[in-house]
Amino acid sequence: MHTYFVVVHHSGMTLKYLQNHPSAERMDVMTLKKGDQLEITNEGFYVHGLGWLILTVINGQTKIFVVYNDLEKHIQQKFILNSADLEIKLSLWRDQIDQSLKERNVEWFKFISRKLTSLKSVG
């Protein structure tokens, strides 16, 4: 089963990876920007001293083996969101927009509007 994520952090993020299977001799670093999509597969392998590396497809094209701990860290920091979490966040912020309009709270409306616009740009 594959899991799909999108980079939502405004400054993007970096991932350590191997281009090929364990035959690769060194780790590389890839910088992803807001809006980039990740398809995390269930294919991977373990490298002693490095941990699990998981096959990840970036923007439907680039296949790399990413250090699992990096992926986990970015998920916990909410730098990347899966599609369900993205939809939930969008829905909550739409409700906040409605609430701010009912309360005539201009500052909250402006704040949530910026957040909502930013998040919609990646979804």
C-alpha positions in Angstrom: 0.0 0.0 0.0 1.3 3.5 -0.9 0.8 6.6 1.2 0.7 10.0 -0.4 1.9 13.2 1.2 2.4 16.8 0.1 5.0 19.3 1.4 3.1 22.1 3.2 5.9 23.9 5.1 6.6 27.3 3.6 10.3 26.8 3.4 10.2 23.3 2.2 12.4 20.5 3.6 15.4 18.3 2.9 15.6 14.5 2.7 18.6 12.3 2.9 18.5 9.5 0.3 20.2 6.9 -1.9 19.5 7.0 -5.6 19.8 3.3 -6.0 19.4 0.2 -3.9 22.1 -0.6 -1.3 24.7 -0.5 -4.0 24.9 3.3 -3.8 28.1 4.4 -2.1 27.0 7.7 -0.5 24.0 9.5 0.7 22.7 12.6 -1.2 20.4 15.4 0.0 17.3 16.5 -1.9 15.5 19.8 -1.2 11.8 19.7 -1.7 9.6 22.8 -1.9 6.1 23.5 -0.8 3.7 21.7 -3.0 6.0 18.8 -3.9 4.3 15.4 -3.6 5.7 12.2 -2.1 4.4 8.7 -2.7 5.8 6.5 0.1 5.8 2.9 -0.9 6.1 -0.3 1.2 9.4 -1.2 -0.5 12.6 -0.7 1.5 15.7 -2.2 3.0 17.8 -1.8 6.1 21.3 -0.5 6.2 23.3 -1.1 9.4 24.2 2.3 11.0 21.7 4.2 8.9 18.3 2.4 9.5 15.5 1.8 7.1 15.4 3.3 3.7 12.0 3.5 2.0 11.3 3.8 -1.7 9.7 7.2 -2.3 8.5 8.7 -5.5 8.8 12.5 -5.7 6.3 14.3 -7.9 5.4 11.1 -9.7 8.8 10.9 -11.4 11.9 10.6 -9.2 12.4 7.3 -7.4 14.7 7.5 -4.4 15.3 5.5 -1.2 14.7 8.0 1.7 15.9 7.5 5.3 12.8 6.5 7.2 13.7 8.6 10.3 13.7 11.7 8.0 10.2 11.0 6.8 8.9 10.3 10.3 10.5 13.6 11.6 8.9 15.6 8.8 5.5 14.0 9.4 5.7 14.8 13.2 6.8 18.4 12.5 3.8 18.6 10.0 6.2 19.7 7.2 4.3 17.1 5.1 0.6 16.1 5.4 -1.2 13.1 3.9 -4.3 13.9 1.9 -6.8 13.1 4.7 -5.0 15.4 7.1 -4.8 18.1 4.5 -8.6 17.9 3.9 -9.4 17.9 7.6 -7.2 21.0 8.1 -8.9 22.8 5.1 -12.3 22.0 6.5 -11.4 23.3 9.9 -10.1 26.5 8.6 -13.2 27.0 6.4 -15.3 26.6 9.5 -13.0 29.2 11.2 -13.6 31.6 8.4 -17.3 31.2 8.8 -17.1 31.7 12.5 -14.9 34.8 12.1 -17.5 36.3 9.7 -20.3 35.6 12.1 -18.4 37.2 15.0 -17.1 40.0 12.7 -13.6 39.3 13.9 -11.6 41.0 11.2 -8.1 40.1 12.5 -8.9 36.4 12.9 -10.6 36.4 9.4 -7.4 37.9 7.9 -5.2 35.4 9.7 -7.2 32.3 8.8 -7.7 33.6 5.2 -3.9 33.7 4.7 -3.5 30.2 6.2 -6.3 28.8 4.1 -5.0 30.4 0.9 -1.5 29.1 1.6 -2.8 25.6 2.3 -5.1 25.6 -0.8 -2.1 26.4 -3.0 -0.6 22.9 -2.3 -3.8 20.8 -2.3 
